[in-house]
């Protein structure tokens, strides 16, 4: 049995006139994340962690921001495709542990739905998905509400 670990990180700038989507959940907020897709930093970090664990490169390799077919796409669709690629490469996604770094808005009311969304996309039980949120106590670009970041560790096991 081959057990692997992957790490993912993503960040997007907060701007007016965009929707804020995290973990596939639209969150009412005055600002949204700027990006070619829906800019869901949480799902992007999860995609990168899974791809890394499976030795499949990164999200930019598979879904380049220069390709118009990915413009505005739901990152839930990207995560489903990443899970499919991992499976095709011979790996079962064992677990996902992610942290969203945002000064605002408060994310705790949305965490359970985010976990459900991720579990559904990757085809696993919700108890194998952990999502946390934290602030930076006003420090740095996230603390100054200029952007949101997400970190993720994922493990995969060979089939």
Residue pairs with C-beta under 8 A, 6 or more apart in sequence:
1 157
1 158
2 91
2 157
2 158
3 94
3 155
3 156
3 157
3 158
4 53
4 54
4 55
4 91
4 155
4 156
4 157
5 53
5 153
5 154
5 155
6 48
6 49
6 50
6 51
6 52
6 53
6 54
6 153
6 154
6 155
6 156
7 48
7 49
7 52
7 151
7 152
7 153
8 44
8 45
8 46
8 47
8 48
8 49
8 50
8 51
8 52
8 98
8 150
8 151
8 152
8 153
8 154
9 45
9 48
9 149
9 150
9 151
9 152
10 41
10 42
10 44
10 45
10 48
10 59
10 149
10 150
11 41
11 141
11 147
11 148
11 149
11 150
12 33
12 34
12 35
12 39
12 41
12 147
12 148
13 33
13 34
13 146
13 147
14 20
14 31
14 32
14 33
14 34
14 145
14 146
14 147
14 148
15 31
15 32
15 33
15 34
16 30
16 31
16 32
17 32
18 31
18 32
18 33
18 34
18 39
19 26
19 32
19 38
20 26
20 27
20 28
20 29
20 31
20 32
20 33
20 105
21 27
21 32
21 33
21 38
21 39
21 40
21 75
22 40
22 41
22 42
22 100
22 102
22 107
22 110
22 114
22 148
23 40
23 42
23 43
23 100
23 110
23 111
23 113
23 114
23 115
23 117
23 118
23 131
24 40
24 43
24 74
24 75
24 76
24 113
24 114
24 117
24 118
24 121
25 110
25 113
25 114
25 117
27 105
27 107
27 110
28 105
29 104
29 105
31 145
32 39
33 39
33 40
33 41
33 147
33 148
35 65
36 65
36 70
36 71
36 72
37 63
37 65
37 70
37 71
37 72
37 73
37 74
37 75
37 78
38 72
38 73
38 74
38 75
39 75
40 74
40 75
40 76
41 100
41 148
41 149
41 150
42 98
42 100
42 114
42 131
42 150
42 152
43 75
43 76
43 78
43 79
43 118
43 121
44 59
44 75
44 78
44 150
45 98
45 150
45 151
45 152
46 79
46 82
46 96
46 98
46 118
46 122
46 150
46 152
46 154
47 59
47 75
47 78
47 79
47 82
48 58
48 59
48 152
49 96
49 98
49 152
49 153
49 154
50 82
50 83
50 86
50 93
50 96
50 122
50 154
50 156
51 57
51 58
51 59
51 61
51 62
51 82
51 85
51 86
52 58
52 154
53 86
53 91
53 154
53 155
53 156
54 85
54 86
54 89
54 91
54 156
55 89
56 62
56 85
56 86
56 89
59 78
59 82
62 78
62 81
62 82
62 85
63 70
63 73
63 78
63 81
64 70
70 78
76 117
76 121
79 118
79 121
79 122
80 121
80 122
82 122
83 93
83 121
83 122
83 123
86 92
86 93
86 156
87 123
87 159
90 158
90 159
91 156
91 157
91 158
91 159
92 156
92 157
92 158
92 159
93 122
93 123
93 124
93 128
93 154
93 155
93 156
94 128
94 154
94 155
94 156
94 157
95 124
95 128
95 129
95 130
95 154
95 155
96 118
96 122
96 128
96 129
96 130
96 152
96 153
96 154
97 130
97 132
97 152
97 153
97 154
98 118
98 130
98 131
98 132
98 150
98 151
98 152
98 153
99 131
99 132
99 133
99 134
99 150
99 151
99 152
100 107
100 131
100 132
100 133
100 134
100 148
100 149
100 150
101 133
101 134
101 135
101 136
101 142
101 148
101 149
101 150
101 151
102 133
102 135
102 142
102 148
102 149
103 135
103 136
103 138
103 142
103 143
103 144
103 145
104 145
107 133
108 133
111 131
111 132
111 133
114 131
115 126
115 129
115 130
115 131
116 126
118 129
118 131
119 125
119 126
119 128
119 129
122 129
135 142
135 143
136 142
136 143
137 143
138 144
141 147
142 148
142 149
